Amino acid sequence: MNNLTILNLILKFRGPQFEWELTNKFIILQILCSIFAFFCRFCLARIFYDEVN
């Protein structure tokens, strides 16, 4: 079993790459996941609560 980290998952699917390339891809992944999380939070909050600030 491989080391189960997000960095190793990126390396597994994208193959070997320079550290700066891996860092850039990881940062982009974090930004996209954060945007998705905020979107889910505000959409789901409207379902469960009457008023969302």
Beta strands, then each sheet from edge to edge (+ up, - down):
end
